[in-house]
């Protein structure tokens, strides 16, 4: 994840369609040489932080008159040699320029690849990547990149350091100034717990909305449960097999965590229903939670779902009609098991997620404070040290939140 490719990548960084201007972004060692070649410029004309008005040629013919803006390695968004071509927003011209770039050694960038290179090169830390990706999430109201979450994490880290030093002071000086030191520690912890709460809320606000898939055989009650959880009655409910084919989706909030709930076709359907179900299963990428439901819990998830899903929550549906099973029993009619199901859904979206790390930090701080109350200062200091390491990782390479980083990068557009 942290290796920069030696290849030159290129992508259109502005929306598709006709416009006054468009921007094509190029990054990677050799970007200057490539553009100098197709613009017929003298050697090193674009080296450094330069700007040049000129033309792009193909076989002696002018394709477009453009402005090339270059950044040197270490100063660009990606940290590599980088050039942006500002051209006319004419689709045919844009396509031709992209074809010329590819013909001369570049390749089309993957979604989020520029940001991935910025992350690999140390230009963005993990929490910045996640915050940046949140700008493309249409389900959220965030409209600018002000680094609130990063700032919250920085303040939290500072608070953890202060608390750890105060606790270590008690350990070092013992009984001599115990009462005075305890008062200081309590004040520090009071502020620290507030900072932890701020960071947890910020982390949840920028975490990519996770998907929860309702899956199982036909007539297992998926659409009824969907309507109950969404409180909107958007899914068709019928006793006839195959009622759900295209599936309904809705953003729901459970215990403060937003998620996209998706109803799906029965996995034992035929014809178009089978195709719809197989398409859903093939689309699982290992980050989703799957609520697998079957009447009485009699049908286990198929191997392909187990292999592709991030987490499977098995429930025995229609418990009001068929009795109880050894797994979570749920009835959309009587309400049995609904509270337990919501509690499971509200858990952090993976141990390698930003929200998961935020919760671990918050839990460590609260547990540390409880050890202070019982006089176990060594354990309190140890927990604070663990929380400090967790926060530092978030502000660095993000080894503890790789799932969130990958979700963020995969959700970005091609030119970012």
C-alpha positions as CSV (number, residue, x, y, z in Angstrom):
1,X,0.0,0.0,0.0
2,X,2.9,2.4,0.7
3,X,5.0,1.8,-2.5
4,X,5.1,4.5,-5.1
5,X,4.9,3.1,-8.7
6,X,7.6,4.3,-11.1
7,X,5.0,4.6,-13.8
8,X,3.8,8.0,-15.1
9,X,0.0,8.2,-14.6
10,X,-2.5,10.6,-16.2
11,X,-6.1,11.4,-15.7
12,X,-8.7,14.0,-16.5
13,X,-9.2,15.9,-13.2
14,X,-12.3,17.8,-14.1
15,X,-15.9,16.5,-14.7
16,X,-16.9,14.9,-18.0
17,X,-18.7,17.0,-20.6
18,X,-18.2,20.2,-22.5
19,X,-16.8,23.2,-20.6
20,X,-14.7,26.3,-21.1
21,X,-11.6,24.6,-19.6
22,X,-10.5,21.2,-18.5
23,X,-7.5,19.9,-16.5
24,X,-5.4,16.8,-17.2
25,X,-3.1,15.8,-14.4
26,X,0.2,13.9,-15.0
27,X,2.4,12.5,-12.2
28,X,5.6,10.4,-12.0
29,X,9.3,10.6,-12.8
30,X,9.6,11.6,-16.5
31,X,6.5,13.7,-16.6
32,X,8.4,16.8,-17.6
33,X,10.2,15.0,-20.5
34,X,6.9,13.6,-21.7
35,X,5.1,16.9,-21.9
36,X,8.1,18.8,-23.3
37,X,8.2,16.2,-26.1
38,X,4.5,16.5,-27.1
39,X,4.6,20.3,-26.8
40,X,7.8,20.5,-28.8
41,X,9.6,22.4,-25.9
42,X,13.2,22.8,-25.2
43,X,14.8,20.3,-22.8
44,X,14.1,21.1,-19.1
45,X,11.7,24.0,-19.9
46,X,9.1,22.6,-17.4
47,X,11.6,21.5,-14.8
48,X,10.8,22.9,-11.4
49,X,7.9,25.1,-10.6
50,X,7.1,26.6,-14.0
51,X,4.3,27.7,-16.3
52,X,4.3,27.5,-20.1
53,X,1.7,28.5,-22.7
54,X,2.1,26.4,-25.8
55,X,0.5,23.8,-28.1
56,X,0.3,20.0,-28.0
57,X,1.2,18.5,-31.4
58,X,0.5,15.2,-33.0
59,X,2.4,14.4,-36.2
60,X,2.9,18.1,-36.8
61,X,-0.7,19.0,-36.3
62,X,-1.9,21.3,-33.4
63,X,-4.3,19.4,-31.2
64,X,-4.9,22.2,-28.7
65,X,-3.4,25.3,-27.2
66,X,-2.8,24.7,-23.5
67,X,-1.2,26.0,-20.3
68,X,1.2,23.6,-18.6
69,X,1.9,24.1,-14.9
70,X,4.6,22.0,-13.3
71,X,5.7,21.2,-9.8
72,X,9.0,19.7,-8.8
73,X,9.4,16.5,-6.8
74,X,8.7,17.1,-3.1
75,X,6.4,20.1,-3.8
76,X,3.5,18.6,-5.7
77,X,0.4,17.0,-4.4
78,X,1.8,13.5,-4.9
79,X,5.3,14.4,-4.0
80,X,6.5,13.4,-7.5
81,X,7.2,15.3,-10.6
82,X,3.8,16.5,-11.6
83,X,2.3,18.6,-14.4
84,X,-1.2,19.8,-15.0
85,X,-2.4,20.6,-18.5
86,X,-5.1,23.3,-18.7
87,X,-6.8,22.7,-22.0
88,X,-10.1,23.6,-23.7
89,X,-13.0,21.5,-22.3
90,X,-13.9,20.0,-25.7
91,X,-14.4,16.2,-25.2
92,X,-12.7,15.3,-28.5
93,X,-9.6,17.4,-27.7
94,X,-9.4,15.9,-24.2
95,X,-9.6,12.4,-25.5
96,X,-6.9,13.1,-28.1
97,X,-4.5,14.6,-25.5
98,X,-5.1,11.6,-23.2
99,X,-4.3,9.2,-26.2
100,X,-1.1,11.1,-27.0
101,X,0.0,10.9,-23.3
102,X,-0.6,7.2,-23.2
103,X,1.1,6.6,-26.6
104,X,4.2,8.4,-25.2
105,X,4.5,6.3,-22.1
106,X,1.9,7.3,-19.5
107,X,-1.0,5.1,-18.4
108,X,-4.5,6.0,-17.1
109,X,-4.6,6.5,-13.4
110,X,-6.8,4.3,-11.2
111,X,-9.4,5.8,-8.9
112,X,-7.7,7.6,-6.0
113,X,-4.2,6.8,-7.4
114,X,-2.9,10.4,-7.1
115,X,-4.0,10.5,-3.5
116,X,-2.5,7.1,-2.9
117,X,0.9,8.3,-4.2
118,X,0.6,11.4,-1.9
119,X,0.0,9.0,1.0
120,X,2.8,6.7,0.0
121,X,5.2,9.7,-0.3
122,X,4.3,11.2,3.0
123,X,2.4,14.1,1.6
124,X,-0.8,13.1,3.3
125,X,-1.2,11.2,6.5
126,X,-3.8,8.5,7.1
127,X,-6.5,10.8,8.7
128,X,-6.0,13.4,6.0
129,X,-6.7,10.8,3.3
130,X,-9.9,9.8,5.0
131,X,-11.0,13.4,5.5
132,X,-10.2,14.2,1.9
133,X,-12.3,11.3,0.7
134,X,-15.3,12.4,2.8
135,X,-15.6,15.4,0.4
136,X,-16.8,12.9,-2.3
137,X,-19.4,11.2,-0.1
138,X,-22.7,12.6,-1.3
139,X,-24.5,11.3,1.8
140,X,-22.7,13.7,4.1
141,X,-23.0,17.4,4.5
142,X,-19.3,18.1,4.7
143,X,-18.4,20.6,2.0
144,X,-14.9,21.7,2.8
145,X,-11.6,20.2,3.9
146,X,-10.7,22.0,7.2
147,X,-8.9,19.2,8.9
148,X,-11.2,19.2,11.9
149,X,-10.6,15.5,12.5
150,X,-6.8,15.8,12.3
151,X,-6.9,18.8,14.6
152,X,-9.0,16.9,17.1
153,X,-6.6,14.0,17.0
154,X,-3.6,16.3,17.6
155,X,-5.4,17.8,20.6
156,X,-6.3,14.3,21.9
157,X,-2.6,13.2,21.5
158,X,-1.4,16.2,23.5
159,X,-4.0,15.5,26.2
160,X,-2.9,11.8,26.4
161,X,0.7,12.9,26.8
162,X,-0.2,15.3,29.6
163,X,-2.3,12.7,31.4
164,X,0.5,10.1,31.1
165,X,3.0,12.5,32.5
166,X,0.7,13.4,35.4
167,X,0.2,9.7,36.2
168,X,3.9,9.0,36.0
169,X,4.5,11.9,38.4
170,X,2.4,10.1,41.0
171,X,4.3,6.9,40.4
172,X,7.7,8.7,40.7
173,X,6.9,10.9,43.8
174,X,4.6,8.4,45.6
175,X,2.9,9.6,48.7
176,X,4.8,12.9,49.1
177,X,2.4,14.9,46.9
178,X,-0.3,12.4,46.3
179,X,-3.3,14.5,47.1
180,X,-2.1,17.5,45.1
181,X,-1.1,15.2,42.1
182,X,-4.4,13.4,42.2
183,X,-6.3,16.6,41.8
184,X,-4.1,17.5,38.9
185,X,-4.7,14.1,37.3
186,X,-8.4,14.4,37.7
187,X,-8.5,17.8,36.0
188,X,-6.3,16.5,33.2
189,X,-8.5,13.4,32.7
190,X,-11.7,15.5,32.7
191,X,-10.4,17.5,29.8
192,X,-9.0,14.4,28.1
193,X,-12.2,12.5,28.1
194,X,-13.9,15.5,26.5
195,X,-11.2,15.6,23.7
196,X,-11.7,11.8,23.2
197,X,-15.4,12.4,22.7
198,X,-14.7,15.1,20.2
199,X,-12.4,13.0,18.2
200,X,-14.7,10.0,18.2
201,X,-17.5,12.1,16.8
202,X,-15.2,13.6,14.2
203,X,-14.0,10.2,13.2
204,X,-17.5,8.9,12.8
205,X,-18.4,11.9,10.7
206,X,-15.7,11.3,8.0
207,X,-15.7,7.5,8.1
208,X,-16.8,6.2,4.8
209,X,-20.4,4.9,5.1
210,X,-20.3,1.2,5.4
211,X,-22.7,-1.1,3.6
212,X,-25.0,-3.6,5.4
213,X,-26.4,-6.2,3.1
214,X,-29.6,-8.1,3.9
215,X,-29.2,-11.5,2.4
216,X,-30.7,-14.9,2.6
217,X,-33.2,-17.2,0.8
218,X,-36.5,-16.0,-0.6
219,X,-39.3,-15.2,1.8
220,X,-37.0,-15.1,4.8
221,X,-38.3,-11.7,5.8
222,X,-35.5,-9.5,4.4
223,X,-37.8,-6.7,3.1
224,X,-39.9,-6.7,6.2
225,X,-36.8,-6.3,8.3
226,X,-35.5,-3.6,5.9
227,X,-38.7,-1.6,6.4
228,X,-38.5,-2.0,10.2
229,X,-34.9,-0.8,10.3
230,X,-35.4,2.1,7.9
231,X,-38.8,3.1,9.3
232,X,-39.8,4.1,5.8
233,X,-41.5,1.1,4.2
234,X,-39.5,1.4,1.0
235,X,-39.2,-2.3,0.2
236,X,-42.1,-4.3,-1.3
237,X,-43.3,-7.0,0.9
238,X,-45.2,-10.1,-0.4
239,X,-45.6,-13.7,0.3
240,X,-44.8,-14.4,-3.4
241,X,-41.2,-15.6,-4.0
242,X,-39.0,-13.2,-5.9
243,X,-40.7,-9.9,-4.9
244,X,-37.3,-8.2,-4.3
245,X,-35.1,-8.2,-7.4
246,X,-33.4,-4.8,-7.9
247,X,-33.2,-4.2,-4.1
248,X,-33.8,-1.0,-2.1
249,X,-31.1,1.0,-0.3
250,X,-31.4,3.5,2.5
251,X,-28.9,5.4,4.8
252,X,-29.8,4.6,8.4
253,X,-28.3,5.7,11.7
254,X,-27.9,3.2,14.5
255,X,-26.5,4.5,17.8
256,X,-24.9,7.4,16.1
257,X,-23.3,5.4,13.3
258,X,-24.5,5.9,9.7
259,X,-24.6,2.9,7.3
260,X,-26.1,2.1,4.0
261,X,-28.7,-0.7,4.4
262,X,-29.3,-2.7,1.2
263,X,-32.2,-5.2,0.6
264,X,-31.3,-8.0,-1.9
265,X,-32.9,-10.7,-3.9
266,X,-33.2,-14.2,-2.5
267,X,-30.2,-16.4,-3.0
268,X,-32.2,-19.4,-4.0
269,X,-34.2,-17.6,-6.8
270,X,-34.3,-18.6,-10.4
271,X,-33.9,-16.6,-13.7
272,X,-33.5,-12.9,-13.2
273,X,-33.7,-13.3,-9.4
274,X,-30.7,-15.6,-9.4
275,X,-28.7,-13.2,-11.7
276,X,-29.6,-10.3,-9.3
277,X,-28.4,-12.3,-6.3
278,X,-25.2,-13.5,-8.0
279,X,-24.4,-9.9,-9.0
280,X,-24.7,-8.8,-5.4
281,X,-22.5,-11.6,-4.1
282,X,-19.9,-10.8,-6.8
283,X,-19.9,-7.2,-5.7
284,X,-19.0,-7.9,-2.1
285,X,-15.5,-6.5,-1.5
286,X,-14.7,-7.7,2.0
287,X,-15.8,-4.4,3.8
288,X,-19.5,-5.1,4.1
289,X,-21.5,-6.5,7.0
290,X,-24.0,-9.1,5.8
291,X,-27.1,-9.9,7.8
292,X,-27.7,-13.4,6.7
293,X,-31.3,-14.4,7.6
294,X,-33.2,-17.6,7.0
295,X,-36.4,-18.9,8.6
296,X,-35.5,-20.5,11.9
297,X,-31.8,-20.2,11.0
298,X,-32.1,-23.4,8.9
299,X,-30.1,-22.2,5.9
300,X,-26.4,-21.3,6.5
301,X,-24.6,-18.7,4.3
302,X,-23.1,-20.1,1.1
303,X,-19.3,-20.4,0.9
304,X,-19.1,-17.6,-1.6
305,X,-20.8,-15.1,0.8
306,X,-18.5,-16.3,3.7
307,X,-15.5,-15.7,1.5
308,X,-16.4,-12.3,0.2
309,X,-18.2,-10.6,3.1
310,X,-16.3,-8.6,5.8
311,X,-18.5,-9.8,8.6
312,X,-21.6,-12.1,8.7
313,X,-24.4,-11.7,11.3
314,X,-26.5,-14.8,11.2
315,X,-30.0,-14.5,12.4
316,X,-32.9,-16.9,12.7
317,X,-35.9,-15.0,11.2
318,X,-39.6,-15.3,12.0
319,X,-38.9,-16.5,15.5
320,X,-42.5,-15.7,16.4
321,X,-43.6,-18.4,14.0
322,X,-41.0,-21.2,14.1
323,X,-39.5,-21.0,17.6
324,X,-35.9,-20.3,18.7
325,X,-32.5,-21.4,17.3
326,X,-28.9,-21.4,18.5
327,X,-28.2,-18.1,16.8
328,X,-29.7,-14.6,17.2
329,X,-33.5,-15.0,17.0
330,X,-35.3,-12.1,15.3
331,X,-38.9,-11.3,14.6
332,X,-39.9,-8.2,12.8
333,X,-43.5,-8.7,14.1
334,X,-42.9,-9.2,17.8
335,X,-39.7,-7.2,17.9
336,X,-37.6,-10.0,19.4
337,X,-33.9,-9.6,18.8
338,X,-34.2,-6.2,17.1
339,X,-32.4,-4.3,19.9
340,X,-29.6,-7.0,19.9
341,X,-29.3,-6.7,16.1
342,X,-29.0,-2.9,16.3
343,X,-26.3,-3.2,19.0
344,X,-24.3,-5.5,16.7
345,X,-24.8,-3.1,13.7
346,X,-23.6,-0.2,15.8
347,X,-20.3,-1.8,16.6
348,X,-17.2,-0.2,15.1
349,X,-16.8,-0.9,11.3
350,X,-13.8,-3.1,11.6
351,X,-10.8,-3.1,13.9
352,X,-8.7,-1.5,11.2
353,X,-11.1,1.5,10.8
354,X,-10.7,5.1,12.0
355,X,-13.9,4.8,14.1
356,X,-12.6,1.6,15.6
357,X,-9.3,3.2,16.6
358,X,-11.1,6.2,18.0
359,X,-13.2,3.9,20.2
360,X,-10.2,2.0,21.4
361,X,-8.5,5.2,22.4
362,X,-11.6,6.4,24.2
363,X,-12.0,3.0,26.0
364,X,-8.3,3.0,27.0
365,X,-8.6,6.5,28.5
366,X,-11.8,5.6,30.5
367,X,-10.3,2.4,31.7
368,X,-7.1,4.2,32.7
369,X,-9.1,6.7,34.8
370,X,-10.9,3.8,36.5
371,X,-7.5,2.4,37.5
372,X,-6.5,5.8,38.9
373,X,-9.6,5.6,41.1
374,X,-8.5,2.2,42.5
375,X,-4.9,3.3,43.0
376,X,-3.4,1.1,40.2
377,X,-1.3,3.9,38.6
378,X,1.1,1.6,36.7
379,X,-1.8,0.0,34.8
380,X,-3.3,3.5,34.2
381,X,0.0,4.7,32.7
382,X,0.3,1.6,30.5
383,X,-3.2,2.1,29.0
384,X,-2.4,5.7,28.3
385,X,0.8,4.7,26.5
386,X,-1.2,2.3,24.3
387,X,-3.7,5.1,23.5
388,X,-0.8,7.4,22.6
389,X,0.7,4.9,20.2
390,X,-2.7,4.4,18.6
391,X,-3.1,8.2,18.1
392,X,0.4,8.6,16.7
393,X,-0.3,5.9,14.1
394,X,-3.5,7.6,13.0
395,X,-1.5,10.8,12.4
396,X,1.2,8.9,10.5
397,X,1.2,5.9,8.2
398,X,-2.1,4.6,9.6
399,X,-1.0,1.0,10.2
400,X,-4.0,0.7,12.6
401,X,-6.6,2.0,10.2
402,X,-5.7,0.5,6.9
403,X,-9.3,-0.6,6.2
404,X,-10.5,3.1,6.4
405,X,-7.6,4.3,4.3
406,X,-8.3,1.7,1.6
407,X,-12.0,2.5,1.6
408,X,-11.2,6.2,1.3
409,X,-8.8,5.8,-1.6
410,X,-11.2,3.5,-3.5
411,X,-14.0,6.0,-3.1
412,X,-12.1,8.8,-4.7
413,X,-12.6,9.8,-8.4
414,X,-10.1,8.9,-11.1
415,X,-8.3,12.3,-11.2
416,X,-7.8,12.6,-7.5
